[in-house]
Amino acid sequence: MEAPPYRPNCGRLVQICLLLGALWEIRAEQIRYSVPEELEKGSFVGNIAKDLGLEPRELAERGVRIVSRGRAQLFALNLGSGSLVTAGRIDREELCDRSPKCLVSLEILLEDKVKIFGVEVEIIDVNDNAPNFGTEQREIKVAENEIPGIRFPLPEAFDPDVGVNSLQGYQLSSDVHFSLDVQSGADGIKYPELVLARALDREEEAVHHLVLTAFDGGNLVHSGTVRIHITLVDTNDNAPIFTQPEYHVSIRENVPVGSHLLTVKATDPDEGANGEVTYSFRKVRDKISQLFQLNSVTGDITTLGALDYEDSAFYDIDIEAHDGPGLRARSKVLVTVLDVNDNAPEVTVTSFTNSVQENSSPGTVIALFNVHDSDSEENGLITCSIPNNLPFTLEKTYGNYYRLLTHETLDREEVSEYNILVTATDHGTPTLSTETRISLQVADINDNPPAFPHASYSTYIPENNPRGASILSVTAQDPDSIENARVIYSLTEDTLQGEPLSSFVSINSDTGVLYALRSFDYEQVRELQLLVTASDSGDPPLSSNVSLSLFVLDQNDNAPEILYPTLPTDGSTGVELAPRSAEPGYLVTKVVAVDKDSGQNAWLSYRLLKASEPGLFTVGLHTGEVRTARALLDRDALKQSLVVAVQDHGQPPLSATVTLTVAVADSIPDVLADLGSFKPSADPDDSSLTLYLVVAVTTVSCVFLTFVIVLLALRLRRWHTSRLLPTSGGRLMGVPASHFVGVDGVQAFLQTYSHEVSLTADSRESHLIFPQPNYADTLISHESCEKSEPLLITQNLLETKGDPNLHQVYKIKGGYL
């Protein structure tokens, strides 16, 4: 049996960088090599560079490649040496079975000249297989009365090698009763037969053991053996006889597995066990046993595996029939596989360009491809086509090669990409087809600048943002392609508050994402005006601009700040005065606070957090005014402590607190007497500071007393009153207080002017501040607060003047008591 020659699969996708404006020269030049099978990977086959008329270095420069249709490549190019080498181990028997000549064809493509060279490599057989009988022992039953000269078929050996390396002959171990005779069939196959040389005697020797050896040729001879077990039995007159010496059957390759092929028949006229015929394959080869099955009783042959015409179109099956005693007959079954159109055409793109400029002339070559159909005759004829509405055409060249060309000038503004559908259809029934898509990009010149989708942008970023935070992504579209459409983003240089904008924000040149380079503070920067430029990478580059407004959003990051009352920087305590005769709703003072934030983050509310006398004072929720909630009683303590909280409406809300001390009294002596109860600090480190304060307070007190005397004299003259200020049991700076001030006059004075008292219990000084008049709950102006000077009461002075309730130092400045 001769297998069909090997059909290589040629075609690997090869991309040609530029195939424009020239005719393609396609020529086939045959190059032949031979190489033994079973060589290691990388073994030398032939000097392909020399045979192509090139230097080894030119193989890579000129894009020399092997093309195939998809099956694993058996050969490769060594670009360094310029040689054709094996890509792996080659098994001739696997490629060509027992074909006398094994040829492998491949094609070499020169990309720069688009020239095709055919290469044919003959695979030389080596003696790498030993003859194999397929069984270790054969049983033969012989009647003891058989006449010498009768022949018995012996098992045949199979050697997949060819020529001298194939099966050459048989040898039989020595036995006086038997000899070996080898017959050659019309197909050249050798059939060993056992010949009875002498009459047998069952009583003398009932069993005979022989060894049959098969050997091949070649430099290193291989052999295989099988044991022949001969048993003498009673008379068996007749051997089985097949109805035909050869059976012929044709079957389509697409029959399902298990299909019935034919039934072989052998008859034996003997009776009983001598006439029972059993069928079997004579030479059990792997391929035959995998595809066909023989019923040993009925002789039915069925398919065991799927048949493929493209794999093998013909099978030669040796069968034999033997009766009970062991007489045998042999025959052949010749199976012809009929081709059906079960293979669609194959399209292999050998070389192509994926981009062509829109101003390319008609006739520009786009691709070169090969079509192939493994079927035969009409089933293997192929027609190629493309859609008619495309500006391309097909042209057949060498063999089954086609080239795809432009038919008219392309316009990228109309179509920027083509998906060209190439359809290869065979002529079988039914027809089969294969579709291959070739994608083509139409290259553009740089005639379009990048364009932003909006005329301007505005975005927001909260203050206190982390450095490097992403703000906004701007994107410009360029209808051009490749480098002409690659957009680079940048910011136009400018300054803000004397600093370059590039120190505030940056933009990613590739993505257009705007990033913050610093943490913004709403109280310092509220808005940035930017100009974003988008430039393409064409030659020359084109660009466009867009304005971007960046607004900083306020966050609640500033707590309220108390402006009034302000605590003295020397640690003293502020004191507000409230007369005992004050009615409910009397304005004692007003807490003034501000918040640097904006919006609801700056909306402030006031509340009384803590009071030494609950219910005595109230705080306006939105005004911060501290008023009496009820009339003052004699039992109310002179010193009232209030803690007022100021809170904004941010998320989360922030707050600040201020502690107020309110002195309740109808007269200054009452206030001064109570002030003496404040315990000063005994810190020796404050002695020097106290000395300076005493001198200052003494000087100011003199001015204050002079002012009081003038004021009281004017009042006495106007009101014609004779009452004088009662003696308090002590003197102020050496002058009795009863000589200057009356009680009613002081009360009237206190009712006329608003006041502020600051006390510091932890230091050796106290502040008594009389601010400007406050009419109708009007806030003390910032200017008046700056002009007010505290009255320092020195504890050392009180200790040297006698009565601590009267030895307090106070002053009047600018009309304030």
C-alpha positions in Angstrom: 0.0 0.0 0.0 1.3 3.4 -1.0 0.2 6.5 1.0 -0.4 9.8 -0.7 2.6 12.2 -0.7 2.8 14.7 2.2 1.1 18.0 1.5 2.7 20.8 3.4 0.8 23.6 4.9 2.3 26.9 3.8 1.5 30.4 4.9 2.5 32.5 7.9 1.2 36.0 8.4 3.9 38.3 7.2 3.6 42.0 7.4 5.3 44.1 4.8 6.1 47.6 6.0 5.4 49.4 2.7 4.0 48.0 -0.5 3.1 51.2 -2.5 3.2 52.2 -6.1 5.0 49.3 -7.7 4.1 46.0 -9.5 4.8 42.8 -7.7 7.1 40.3 -9.3 6.0 36.8 -8.4 8.3 34.0 -9.5 8.7 30.4 -8.5 12.2 29.0 -8.4 12.7 25.5 -7.2 15.4 24.7 -4.7 16.0 21.1 -3.6 17.6 19.6 -0.5 17.7 16.2 1.2 18.0 15.4 4.8 17.9 12.2 6.9 15.1 11.8 9.3 15.4 11.8 13.1 18.0 14.6 13.2 18.1 16.9 16.2 16.6 20.3 16.2 18.7 22.9 14.4 20.5 20.4 12.1 21.8 21.8 8.8 19.7 21.2 5.8 21.0 23.6 3.1 22.7 26.9 2.6 19.6 28.9 1.6 21.4 32.3 1.6 23.8 31.0 -1.0 21.1 29.5 -3.2 19.1 32.7 -3.0 22.2 34.7 -4.1 22.3 36.6 -0.8 24.7 37.1 2.1 23.6 35.7 5.5 23.1 39.2 6.9 20.8 40.0 4.1 18.2 37.5 5.1 17.0 39.7 8.0 17.5 42.9 6.1 15.4 41.8 3.1 12.8 40.1 5.2 13.4 36.5 4.1 10.7 34.3 5.7 9.2 30.8 5.4 5.5 30.8 4.7 3.1 27.9 5.4 -0.6 27.1 5.7 -0.8 26.5 9.4 0.7 23.1 10.2 3.8 23.1 12.5 6.9 24.1 10.6 9.4 21.3 10.0 12.2 23.7 9.1 13.4 27.2 10.1 15.9 29.8 9.0 19.1 30.5 10.8 19.5 34.2 10.1 23.0 34.2 11.5 24.5 31.5 9.3 22.0 31.8 6.4 21.1 28.1 6.6 17.9 26.2 6.4 17.8 24.0 9.6 15.4 21.5 11.1 12.8 23.0 13.5 12.5 19.7 15.4 12.7 15.9 15.0 11.4 14.7 11.7 9.8 11.2 11.5 9.5 10.1 7.9 7.1 7.3 8.7 4.7 9.8 10.3 4.9 12.1 7.4 4.8 9.8 4.4 4.0 6.3 5.8 5.5 3.8 3.3 5.7 6.1 0.3 8.9 5.3 -1.6 9.8 9.0 -1.8 9.0 11.5 0.9 9.0 15.1 -0.2 8.2 18.2 1.9 7.6 21.4 0.1 7.8 24.9 1.5 8.0 28.4 0.2 10.5 31.2 0.9 9.3 34.8 0.6 11.6 37.8 -0.1 9.6 40.7 1.3 11.6 43.5 -0.3 11.1 42.1 -3.9 7.9 40.2 -3.1 9.5 37.1 -4.7 8.5 33.5 -3.8 11.0 30.6 -4.0 9.8 27.0 -3.8 11.9 24.7 -1.7 11.6 20.9 -1.8 13.2 18.8 0.9 13.4 15.0 0.5 13.3 13.1 3.8 15.8 10.2 3.6 14.8 7.1 5.5 17.0 5.7 8.2 16.7 2.2 9.7 15.1 3.2 12.9 12.3 0.6 13.0 12.6 -3.2 13.5 10.2 -5.7 11.9 7.2 -6.4 14.1 4.9 -9.5 13.9 2.2 -7.8 16.1 2.0 -11.0 18.2 4.3 -13.0 20.3 3.0 -16.5 19.5 1.0 -18.3 16.7 -0.9 -21.5 17.3 -1.1 -23.9 14.3 -3.0 -27.2 14.4 -1.9 -29.9 11.9 -3.5 -33.3 11.2 -1.0 -36.1 11.8 -1.9 -37.7 8.5 -1.1 -34.6 6.4 0.9 -35.3 3.3 4.4 -33.7 3.1 4.4 -30.6 1.0 1.3 -29.1 2.4 1.6 -25.4 3.3 0.5 -23.4 6.3 0.4 -19.5 6.3 2.6 -17.9 8.9 2.2 -14.5 10.5 3.8 -11.6 8.5 6.1 -9.0 10.0 5.7 -5.3 9.3 8.5 -2.8 9.0 7.5 0.9 8.5 10.9 1.7 6.9 11.3 1.7 3.1 13.9 0.5 0.7 16.8 -1.5 2.0 15.8 -0.6 5.6 12.4 -2.4 5.2 11.7 -6.1 5.7 14.2 -8.2 3.7 13.4 -11.8 4.7 12.5 -14.5 7.2 14.3 -17.4 8.9 12.8 -20.4 10.7 14.4 -22.4 13.5 15.7 -25.9 12.5 13.1 -28.7 12.5 13.3 -32.0 10.4 9.5 -32.0 9.9 9.1 -28.4 8.7 10.7 -25.9 6.4 10.1 -22.2 5.4 9.1 -20.9 2.1 8.7 -17.1 1.4 6.3 -16.0 -1.4 6.2 -12.5 -2.9 2.8 -11.1 -3.8 2.0 -8.7 -6.7 2.3 -5.8 -4.3 5.9 -6.9 -3.4 5.0 -8.0 0.1 6.7 -11.2 1.3 4.4 -13.9 2.8 6.1 -16.6 4.9 4.6 -20.2 4.6 5.3 -23.3 6.7 5.9 -26.4 4.6 5.5 -29.9 5.9 8.8 -31.7 5.0 8.2 -35.2 6.6 5.2 -37.1 7.8 4.2 -36.6 11.3 3.6 -39.0 14.1 1.5 -37.8 17.0 2.6 -40.7 19.2 6.3 -39.8 18.6 6.0 -36.0 19.1 2.6 -34.3 19.7 3.8 -30.7 19.8 6.5 -28.9 17.8 8.0 -25.5 18.8 9.5 -23.2 16.2 10.8 -19.6 16.0 10.2 -17.4 13.0 12.6 -14.5 12.6 12.1 -11.5 10.3 15.0 -9.1 9.5 15.5 -5.9 7.6 18.6 -4.4 5.8 20.5 -1.2 6.4 23.8 -0.6 8.2 22.5 -1.9 11.4 20.2 -4.9 10.9 17.0 -5.0 13.1 14.9 -8.2 13.6 11.8 -9.4 15.2 10.6 -12.9 16.2 7.4 -14.8 16.8 7.0 -18.3 18.4 5.2 -20.9 16.3 3.4 -23.5 18.4 2.4 -26.6 16.2 -0.1 -29.1 17.7 -0.9 -32.5 16.0 -4.6 -33.3 15.9 -6.8 -35.9 14.3 -7.6 -35.8 10.6 -8.7 -32.5 9.1 -9.2 -33.0 5.4 -10.0 -29.5 4.2 -8.7 -25.9 4.8 -11.1 -22.9 4.7 -11.5 -21.2 1.3 -12.5 -17.5 0.8 -15.2 -16.8 -1.7 -13.0 -14.1 -3.3 -9.2 -13.7 -3.4 -9.6 -10.0 -3.1 -12.6 -7.9 -1.8 -13.1 -4.4 -3.2 -15.2 -1.8 -1.4 -15.6 2.0 -1.8 -16.9 4.2 1.0 -17.4 7.9 1.5 -15.1 9.6 4.0 -18.0 11.1 5.9 -19.7 7.8 6.9 -20.4 7.6 10.6 -18.4 5.5 12.9 -19.7 1.9 13.1 -20.8 1.8 9.5 -20.8 -1.6 7.7 -18.3 -1.9 4.9 -18.7 -5.5 3.7 -18.8 -9.2 4.9 -16.0 -11.6 4.0 -16.9 -15.2 3.6 -14.8 -18.4 3.8 -16.2 -22.0 3.7 -14.9 -25.3 5.0 -16.6 -28.5 4.0 -15.4 -30.3 7.1 -17.9 -31.1 9.8 -17.9 -30.2 13.4 -15.1 -28.2 14.8 -13.1 -28.8 11.7 -15.6 -26.8 9.7 -16.0 -23.8 12.1 -14.3 -20.8 10.5 -12.9 -17.9 12.4 -11.8 -14.6 10.8 -9.0 -12.2 11.9 -6.6 -9.5 10.5 -3.3 -11.0 9.4 -1.1 -7.9 9.8 -2.4 -5.9 12.7 -1.1 -2.3 12.1 -2.0 0.5 14.5 -3.7 2.5 11.9 -5.8 -0.4 10.5 -6.8 -1.5 14.0 -7.9 2.0 14.9 -10.1 2.5 11.8 -11.6 -0.9 11.1 -13.0 -3.8 13.1 -13.5 -7.5 11.9 -16.1 -9.7 13.5 -14.3 -13.0 14.0 -17.4 -15.1 13.7 -19.5 -13.4 11.0 -16.7 -11.8 8.9 -18.4 -8.3 9.1 -16.0 -5.4 8.7 -17.2 -2.1 10.2 -15.6 1.3 10.7 -14.1 1.8 14.1 -12.8 5.4 13.6 -13.5 8.4 11.4 -12.2 8.2 7.8 -10.5 11.1 6.2 -9.8 11.2 2.4 -7.2 13.9 3.0 -5.3 11.6 5.4 -5.5 8.4 3.3 -7.5 7.6 0.2 -6.8 3.9 0.1 -6.4 1.0 2.7 -5.1 -2.5 2.0 -6.3 -4.9 4.7 -4.9 -8.5 5.0 -7.4 -11.0 6.5 -7.3 -14.7 7.2 -9.7 -17.5 8.0 -8.8 -20.6 10.0 -10.8 -23.6 11.1 -10.8 -25.4 14.4 -7.7 -27.6 13.8 -5.8 -24.5 12.5 -5.9 -24.8 8.7 -5.8 -21.2 7.3 -6.6 -19.2 4.2 -5.8 -15.6 3.4 -7.4 -12.8 1.4 -7.3 -9.0 0.9 -9.8 -6.3 1.4 -9.0 -3.1 -0.7 -10.9 -0.1 0.7 -11.1 3.1 -1.4 -12.1 6.2 0.5 -14.3 8.6 -1.7 -13.8 12.3 -1.3 -16.6 14.5 -0.2 -16.6 18.2 0.0 -15.9 18.4 3.8 -13.0 20.9 3.7 -13.6 24.6 3.4 -11.0 26.6 1.5 -8.1 28.0 3.5 -7.0 31.6 3.0 -3.5 32.4 4.2 -2.4 36.0 4.1 1.2 35.9 3.2 2.0 39.6 3.4 0.0 42.8 3.7 0.3 46.4 4.7 -2.2 47.7 7.3 -1.9 51.3 6.4 -2.1 53.3 3.2 -2.1 57.1 2.7 -5.3 58.6 1.4 -3.5 60.2 -1.5 -2.1 56.9 -2.7 -2.6 56.2 -6.4 -5.0 53.4 -7.7 -3.2 50.1 -8.1 -1.4 50.2 -4.8 -0.9 46.7 -3.5 -2.6 46.0 -0.1 -2.1 42.3 0.5 -0.8 39.0 -1.0 -2.6 35.8 0.1 -2.8 32.1 -0.8 -5.9 29.9 -1.1 -5.9 26.2 -0.7 -8.5 23.4 -0.5 -7.6 19.9 0.7 -10.4 18.3 -1.2 -9.9 16.9 -4.8 -11.2 17.6 -8.2 -14.2 20.0 -8.3 -14.3 20.0 -4.5 -10.8 21.6 -4.5 -11.4 24.3 -7.1 -11.6 27.8 -5.5 -13.0 31.2 -6.5 -12.1 34.3 -4.6 -14.2 37.5 -4.3 -14.6 40.7 -2.4 -17.7 43.1 -2.0 -18.4 45.2 -5.1 -19.0 48.4 -3.1 -15.4 48.7 -2.0 -12.6 50.6 -3.8 -10.5 47.5 -4.2 -10.0 44.7 -6.7 -8.5 41.2 -6.7 -5.9 40.0 -9.2 -4.7 36.3 -9.5 -0.9 35.9 -9.9 1.3 32.8 -9.5 -0.5 29.5 -8.7 -3.1 30.0 -6.0 -1.8 33.4 -5.0 -4.0 36.5 -5.2 -3.2 40.1 -4.6 -5.5 42.9 -3.3 -5.1 46.3 -4.9 -6.7 49.7 -4.6 -9.2 50.4 -7.4 -9.6 54.1 -6.9 -8.2 57.0 -4.7 -9.2 56.7 -1.0 -10.6 59.5 1.1 -10.0 59.2 4.8 -12.5 62.0 5.6 -15.2 59.6 4.3 -13.8 56.3 5.5 -10.8 56.0 7.8 -10.7 52.2 8.0 -11.7 49.3 5.8 -12.5 45.8 6.9 -12.2 44.0 3.6 -14.0 40.7 3.5 -12.2 38.2 1.2 -14.5 35.1 0.4 -13.0 31.9 -1.0 -15.6 29.5 -2.3 -15.0 26.0 -3.6 -17.0 24.3 -6.5 -18.2 21.3 -4.5 -21.7 20.2 -3.7 -22.7 21.8 -1.4 -20.3 24.6 -1.8 -18.1 25.6 1.2 -16.6 29.0 1.7 -14.2 30.7 4.0 -14.2 34.4 4.9 -11.1 36.3 5.9 -11.0 39.9 7.0 -8.2 42.3 6.1 -8.2 45.5 8.1 -6.8 48.5 6.4 -6.2 51.9 8.0 -6.2 55.0 5.7 -3.3 57.2 6.9 -4.1 60.9 7.1 -2.1 64.1 6.8 -2.2 66.6 9.7 -4.9 68.9 8.6 -7.1 69.1 11.7 -6.2 70.8 15.0 -7.3 69.3 18.3 -10.8 70.5 19.3 -12.3 70.8 22.8 -15.9 69.8 23.2 -16.7 72.9 25.3 -15.8 76.6 24.7 -14.7 76.9 28.4 -14.6 74.8 31.5 -15.3 75.5 35.2 -14.7 73.2 38.1 -14.5 73.3 41.9 -12.0 72.0 44.4 -12.5 72.1 48.2 -9.8 73.9 50.2 -7.4 71.9 52.2 -7.2 69.4 49.4 -4.2 66.9 49.5 -1.3 67.7 47.2 -1.5 65.9 44.0 -5.3 65.6 44.0 -7.0 65.2 40.6 -9.1 68.2 39.8 -10.5 67.8 36.3 -9.8 66.0 33.1 -10.1 67.9 29.9 -10.0 66.1 26.6 -9.5 67.4 23.1 -10.4 65.3 20.0 -8.3 65.3 16.9 -10.0 63.6 13.8 -6.5 62.8 12.4 -4.8 59.5 13.1 -1.7 58.1 14.7 0.8 60.8 15.6 -1.3 63.5 14.0 -4.0 62.7 16.5 -1.8 62.3 19.6 -2.7 65.3 21.8 -0.3 66.9 24.2 -1.8 69.2 26.9 -0.1 72.1 28.6 -0.9 75.2 30.7 -0.2 78.8 29.5 2.3 80.4 31.9 0.8 83.2 34.2 1.2 84.5 37.7 -1.1 84.5 40.8 -0.2 86.6 43.8 3.2 87.0 42.5 3.8 83.3 42.0 3.7 81.3 38.7 0.6 79.3 38.1 2.7 76.2 37.6 3.4 76.2 41.3 -0.3 75.9 42.0 -1.5 73.3 39.4 -0.1 71.1 36.7 -1.6 69.1 33.8 -0.7 65.6 32.6 0.6 66.2 29.1 -0.8 62.8 27.9 -4.2 62.5 29.6 -5.2 66.1 30.2 -5.8 65.5 33.9 -5.3 68.6 36.0 -3.6 68.1 39.4 -3.3 70.4 42.4 0.4 71.0 43.4 -0.5 72.5 46.7 -3.2 72.6 49.3 -5.5 75.5 48.6 -6.7 77.9 51.3 -10.1 79.6 50.5 -9.2 82.5 52.7 -6.1 83.2 50.5 -7.1 82.0 47.0 -10.6 81.8 45.8 -10.3 81.5 42.1 -7.8 80.6 39.4 -8.1 81.4 35.7 -6.2 79.0 33.5 -5.6 78.6 29.8 -5.2 75.0 28.6 -3.5 74.3 25.3 -3.9 71.1 23.3 -1.3 70.4 20.6 -1.1 67.4 18.3 2.1 65.7 17.3 1.9 66.2 13.6 4.4 68.0 11.4 3.9 70.8 11.7 1.9 70.6 15.0 -1.5 72.2 15.3 -3.1 73.5 18.5 -6.1 75.1 20.2 -6.8 76.7 23.6 -9.6 76.6 26.1 -10.2 78.7 29.3 -10.6 77.0 32.6 -12.0 78.6 35.8 -11.0 76.8 39.0 -13.0 77.8 42.1 -11.9 77.0 45.6 -14.7 75.8 47.8 -14.7 76.9 51.4 -14.4 74.2 54.1 -15.2 74.6 57.8 -11.6 74.8 58.8 -11.7 78.0 61.0 -13.2 78.1 64.4 -15.1 81.3 65.4 -12.8 84.1 66.7 -13.9 86.2 69.7 -13.4 89.9 69.1 -15.1 91.2 72.1 -14.6 91.0 75.0 -10.9 90.6 74.5 -9.0 89.1 77.3 -6.0 91.2 78.4 -2.7 89.7 77.4 -1.3 89.9 80.9 -3.6 87.2 82.2 -6.2 89.5 84.0 -9.9 88.7 84.0 -12.5 90.9 82.2 -15.3 92.2 84.4 -18.7 93.6 83.2 -20.7 95.9 85.6 -24.4 95.5 86.0 -26.3 97.8 88.6 -28.6 96.0 91.0 -31.3 98.3 89.9 -31.2 96.9 86.3 -34.5 95.8 84.9 -35.1 92.4 83.1 -33.6 92.7 79.6 -30.9 95.1 80.6 -28.0 94.9 78.2 -24.9 93.9 80.2 -22.5 93.4 77.3 -22.3 91.9 73.9 -20.1 89.0 72.7 -18.8 89.8 69.2 -17.2 87.0 67.2 -16.3 86.5 63.5 -15.5 83.4 61.4 -13.0 83.5 58.5 -15.0 80.9 56.6 -17.9 81.8 54.3 -21.5 80.8 53.8 -23.0 78.6 56.5 -19.5 77.9 57.8 -19.5 81.5 59.0 -23.1 81.6 60.3 -22.6 82.0 64.1 -24.9 81.2 67.0 -24.4 82.1 70.6 -25.5 80.3 73.7 -24.9 80.4 77.4 -22.9 77.3 78.2 -22.5 77.8 81.9 -23.5 80.3 84.6 -22.8 80.6 88.3 -26.4 81.8 88.8 -28.6 79.9 86.3 -31.6 81.9 85.0 -30.1 85.3 85.9 -28.7 86.1 82.4 -29.6 85.2 78.8 -27.6 85.3 75.6 -29.1 86.3 72.2 -28.9 83.3 69.8 -27.9 85.4 66.8 -26.8 88.7 68.4 -24.6 87.5 71.3 -26.1 90.1 73.6 -25.9 89.3 77.3 -29.0 90.6 79.1 -30.5 90.2 82.5 -33.3 87.6 82.5 -34.9 89.0 85.7 -34.5 91.8 88.2 -31.4 91.6 90.3 -32.0 90.7 94.0 -30.0 91.5 97.1 -29.2 87.9 97.5 -27.6 87.7 94.1 -23.8 87.5 94.4 -21.8 90.5 93.4 -19.6 88.4 91.2 -21.3 86.4 88.4 -19.3 84.1 86.1 -20.7 83.3 82.6 -19.3 81.0 79.9 -20.6 81.9 76.5 -20.1 79.5 73.5 -20.0 80.6 69.9 -20.6 77.9 67.3 -20.6 78.0 63.4 -22.9 75.9 61.2 -20.2 74.0 59.3 -19.9 70.3 59.1 -18.5 69.4 61.5 -19.3 72.5 63.5 -16.5 74.4 65.2 -16.9 76.5 68.3 -15.1 78.9 70.7 -15.9 79.9 74.3 -15.4 83.1 76.4 -15.7 83.5 80.1 -17.3 86.7 81.4 -17.3 88.0 85.0 -20.2 90.3 85.8 -19.9 92.5 88.9 -23.4 93.4 90.3 -23.3 96.6 92.5 -25.1 99.9 92.9 -22.0 101.9 94.0 -18.3 101.9 93.3 -17.4 101.2 97.0 -19.5 98.1 96.8 -17.6 97.1 93.7 -14.2 97.9 95.2 -15.0 96.2 98.4 -15.9 93.0 96.6 -12.9 93.3 94.3 -10.7 93.1 97.3 -11.8 89.6 97.9 -10.1 88.4 94.8 -7.0 86.5 95.8 -3.9 87.6 94.1 -1.1 85.4 93.0 1.8 85.0 95.4 4.2 84.1 92.7 7.5 85.8 93.6 8.4 86.1 89.9 5.8 88.8 89.5 7.3 91.2 92.2 9.2 93.3 89.7 6.2 93.5 87.3 3.9 94.5 90.2 6.3 97.3 91.2 5.9 98.9 87.8 2.2 98.4 87.8 1.9 100.1 91.2 3.7 103.2 90.0 1.6 103.3 86.8 -1.7 102.8 88.7 -0.7 105.6 91.2 -0.1 108.0 88.4 -3.3 107.2 86.7 -5.3 107.3 90.0 -4.2 110.9 90.5 -5.6 111.9 87.2 -8.8 109.9 88.0 -9.3 111.7 91.3 -8.9 115.1 89.8 -11.5 114.2 87.2 -13.9 112.9 89.9 -13.5 116.1 91.9 -14.3 118.3 88.9 -17.2 116.2 87.9 -18.7 116.1 91.4 -18.3 119.8 91.8 -20.3 120.4 88.7 -23.0 118.1 89.8 -23.2 119.7 93.3 -23.6 123.0 91.7 -26.3 121.9 89.3 -28.3 119.8 91.6 -27.7 121.8 94.7 -27.2 118.9 96.9 -25.4 118.8 100.1 -24.9 115.1 100.5 -21.4 113.9 100.4 -19.9 110.5 99.9 -20.0 108.6 103.2 -16.7 107.8 104.8 -15.6 104.3 103.9 -13.2 103.9 106.8 -10.1 104.5 104.7 -8.4 107.0 102.4 -7.6 106.7 98.8 -4.1 108.0 98.0 -4.2 110.0 101.3 -7.5 111.8 100.5 -10.8 110.8 102.2 -13.3 109.5 99.7 -16.2 111.2 101.6 -14.9 114.6 100.6 -15.5 114.1 96.9 -18.3 111.7 95.9 -21.9 111.3 97.0 -23.7 107.9 96.7 -26.5 109.2 94.5 -24.0 110.9 92.2 -22.1 107.6 91.7 -25.3 105.7 91.0 -26.4 108.2 88.5 -23.0 108.1 86.8 -23.1 104.3 86.6 -26.6 104.5 85.1 -25.4 106.9 82.4 -22.3 105.1 81.2 -21.7 101.5 80.2 -18.8 99.8 81.8 -16.3 97.0 81.8 -14.4 95.4 84.7 -11.5 93.0 84.2 -10.3 91.1 87.2 -7.4 88.8 87.5 -7.6 86.7 90.6 -4.4 84.8 89.8 -2.1 87.9 89.5 -1.3 90.8 91.7 -3.2 93.2 89.6 -6.8 93.8 88.6 -8.2 95.8 85.7 -11.2 98.1 86.0 -12.1 99.5 82.6 -14.8 102.0 82.0 -15.6 102.1 78.2 -17.5 104.7 76.2 -21.2 105.3 76.7 -23.4 102.5 75.2 -26.8 103.7 74.1 -29.7 101.4 73.3 -27.7 98.2 73.2 -25.2 99.6 70.8 -21.9 97.6 70.6 -18.7 99.2 71.9 -16.8 100.4 68.9 -13.5 98.9 68.0 -11.9 102.3 68.2 -13.2 102.9 71.8 -12.0 99.5 72.8 -8.5 100.3 71.6 -8.6 103.7 73.4 -9.7 102.1 76.7 -7.0 101.6 79.3 -7.3 99.2 82.2 -7.3 100.4 85.8 -4.6 98.3 87.6 -5.3 97.6 91.2 -2.2 96.6 93.0 -2.4 94.3 95.9 0.7 95.7 97.5 -0.8 99.1 97.5 -3.9 97.8 99.2 -1.9 96.2 101.9 -0.1 99.6 102.7 -3.2 101.8 102.8 -5.3 100.1 105.5 -8.9 99.0 104.5 -8.6 96.7 101.5 -12.2 97.6 100.4 -11.2 101.2 99.9 -7.6 101.0 99.1 -8.2 100.1 95.4 -6.8 102.2 92.7 -9.1 103.3 89.9 -9.0 105.9 87.1 -11.3 107.7 84.8 -10.2 108.4 81.2 -12.0 110.0 78.4 -15.2 110.4 80.5 -15.4 106.8 81.6 -15.8 105.7 85.3 
